Amino acid sequence: MLVISAFTYAPKEYRIEQVELSYVPDDVEMIDVTRDRPRETQPRKIEVRIPNQVIQIMDNNTHMQTDVDVSIFDAETPIEFVVPAPEPAVEDEIFLIAETMPSFMDGTIETFRAWVMQNVKFPQIAADNNIQGRVVLSFVIDKDGRLTDIEVLQSPDRSLSEEAIRVLSKSPKWSPGKQRNQTVRVKYTLPVEFRMQN
């Protein structure tokens, strides 16, 4: 009896009491979830139509209707053809390529290169110090055929570049280059090889 009463006894915090509901739940309207339709994966077909006749060939005697008002033209007024005057070359413009390139002794740049190699002398100070290599120079053939504006672009030693400048400065006159039948200045780049031979 004691065991039964122990099972039936429960403290107040463990008792389940029936509570009356004081509120009434509202009716909730359910909305269906909508999803976008997946895009069509197949490409759309585009129809391109080509006209049967794009160009129509007409006889000379066929009258054609145009939107041009020909009344503005006077049949008795002669038509003048204006030939544009050649543009003068800019005074100090330097060309890399001209219509007529300068010529050295009636030859090309190769003729000048051979002339340079015949006149160049290996500097003694460079030979004593075993210095050799390539000197790259640029120069301009002026309107009167003189070789001017010598610049050293690359050099292994000062003695080699000075010798190359000495030879180029003694160059005979060239036949100047021409652009639109006017003499122009033309720029060249020339490598000069200094090699010691055993």
C-alpha positions in Angstrom: 0.0 0.0 0.0 2.9 2.3 0.8 4.4 1.6 -2.6 1.2 2.3 -4.4 0.7 5.6 -2.6 4.3 6.6 -3.4 3.6 6.0 -7.1 0.4 8.0 -7.0 1.8 10.9 -5.1 3.6 13.6 -7.3 4.7 17.1 -6.4 2.7 20.0 -7.8 5.4 21.0 -10.4 5.2 17.5 -12.0 1.4 17.4 -12.2 -0.3 17.8 -15.6 -3.2 20.1 -15.5 -5.7 20.7 -18.2 -5.8 24.3 -19.2 -8.7 25.7 -21.2 -7.7 27.6 -24.3 -8.6 31.2 -24.3 -7.9 32.0 -28.0 -9.2 30.6 -31.2 -6.6 30.1 -34.0 -7.3 32.1 -37.1 -7.8 30.5 -40.4 -4.5 30.9 -42.4 -4.8 31.1 -46.1 -2.1 28.9 -47.7 -0.4 30.3 -50.8 1.1 27.9 -53.3 4.8 28.4 -53.9 5.4 29.4 -57.5 8.6 28.9 -59.3 9.8 30.4 -62.5 9.8 28.0 -65.4 13.2 27.0 -66.4 14.4 28.8 -69.5 14.4 26.9 -72.8 17.7 25.3 -73.4 17.1 24.9 -77.1 18.1 27.9 -79.3 15.4 29.7 -81.1 15.3 29.3 -84.8 15.7 32.5 -86.7 14.7 32.6 -90.3 16.7 34.7 -92.7 15.3 35.4 -96.1 17.6 36.4 -99.0 15.9 38.3 -101.8 16.0 36.6 -105.1 17.4 39.5 -107.0 19.6 42.0 -105.1 21.0 43.7 -108.2 18.8 44.4 -111.2 20.6 45.0 -114.5 18.9 47.7 -116.5 19.2 48.7 -120.2 20.6 52.1 -121.0 17.2 53.2 -122.4 15.3 52.3 -119.3 13.9 55.3 -117.3 14.6 55.0 -113.6 12.9 56.9 -110.8 15.2 58.5 -108.2 14.8 60.8 -105.3 17.6 63.2 -106.6 16.3 66.6 -107.7 18.1 67.2 -111.0 16.6 70.7 -111.4 19.4 72.1 -109.3 21.9 71.3 -112.2 22.2 73.6 -115.1 22.9 71.8 -118.4 24.7 74.8 -119.9 27.2 75.3 -117.0 30.4 73.4 -117.6 31.7 71.0 -114.9 35.1 71.8 -113.5 37.4 69.1 -112.3 39.5 70.3 -109.5 42.9 68.5 -109.1 44.0 68.7 -105.4 47.4 70.4 -105.1 50.2 68.2 -103.6 50.6 68.8 -99.9 54.0 70.4 -99.2 56.3 68.3 -97.1 56.9 69.6 -93.5 60.2 71.5 -93.4 61.9 69.4 -90.7 60.1 66.1 -91.2 62.4 63.1 -91.3 61.3 60.1 -93.3 62.3 56.5 -92.6 61.0 55.4 -96.0 60.6 57.8 -98.9 59.1 57.3 -102.4 62.6 57.7 -103.8 65.3 56.7 -101.3 68.7 58.5 -101.2 71.4 56.8 -103.1 75.2 56.6 -102.3 77.4 56.7 -105.4 74.4 55.5 -107.5 74.0 52.6 -105.2 72.1 51.5 -102.1 72.8 51.5 -98.4 74.8 48.3 -99.0 77.2 50.4 -101.2 77.6 52.8 -98.4 78.2 50.0 -95.8 81.0 48.6 -98.0 82.5 52.1 -98.3 82.5 52.5 -94.5 84.2 49.1 -94.0 86.9 50.0 -96.4 87.7 53.3 -94.6 87.3 52.3 -91.0 90.5 51.6 -89.0 90.6 49.5 -85.9 91.6 51.8 -83.0 94.9 50.9 -81.4 93.7 51.4 -77.8 90.8 49.0 -78.5 93.2 46.4 -80.0 95.5 46.7 -77.0 92.6 46.1 -74.6 91.1 43.4 -76.7 87.9 45.4 -77.2 85.7 44.5 -80.2 82.0 44.5 -81.0 79.3 46.3 -83.0 78.7 50.0 -83.1 75.1 51.0 -84.1 74.7 54.5 -85.5 71.9 56.5 -86.9 72.3 59.4 -89.4 70.2 61.6 -91.6 70.7 62.3 -95.3 69.8 65.9 -95.7 68.0 67.6 -98.6 71.3 68.7 -100.1 72.7 65.1 -99.8 75.0 65.8 -96.8 75.2 63.1 -94.1 74.2 64.8 -90.8 72.9 64.2 -87.3 75.1 61.2 -86.5 74.1 59.5 -83.2 75.6 56.5 -81.5 72.8 54.1 -80.5 75.0 51.3 -79.2 78.7 50.8 -78.7 81.0 48.5 -76.6 83.6 51.2 -76.2 84.1 55.0 -76.8 87.1 54.4 -79.1 85.1 52.3 -81.5 82.2 54.8 -81.6 84.6 57.7 -82.2 86.2 55.8 -85.2 82.8 55.1 -86.7 81.7 58.7 -86.3 85.0 59.9 -88.0 84.4 57.7 -91.0 80.7 58.7 -91.4 81.5 62.4 -91.1 83.8 62.1 -94.1 81.1 60.6 -96.3 80.7 62.0 -99.8 77.4 63.6 -100.7 74.5 61.4 -101.5 71.6 61.9 -104.0 68.8 63.1 -101.7 65.6 61.2 -101.2 62.3 62.5 -102.6 58.7 62.5 -101.5 56.0 63.8 -103.9 58.8 65.1 -106.1 60.2 67.2 -103.3 63.6 66.5 -101.6 63.2 65.3 -98.1 65.4 64.2 -95.2 65.7 60.5 -94.7 67.0 58.7 -91.6 69.1 55.5 -91.6 70.4 53.1 -89.0 73.8 51.5 -89.7 75.7 48.8 -87.7 79.5 48.8 -88.0 81.4 45.7 -86.9 84.8 45.9 -85.3 86.4 42.4 -85.2 90.0 41.5 -84.6 91.4 38.9 -87.0 94.1 36.4 -85.8 
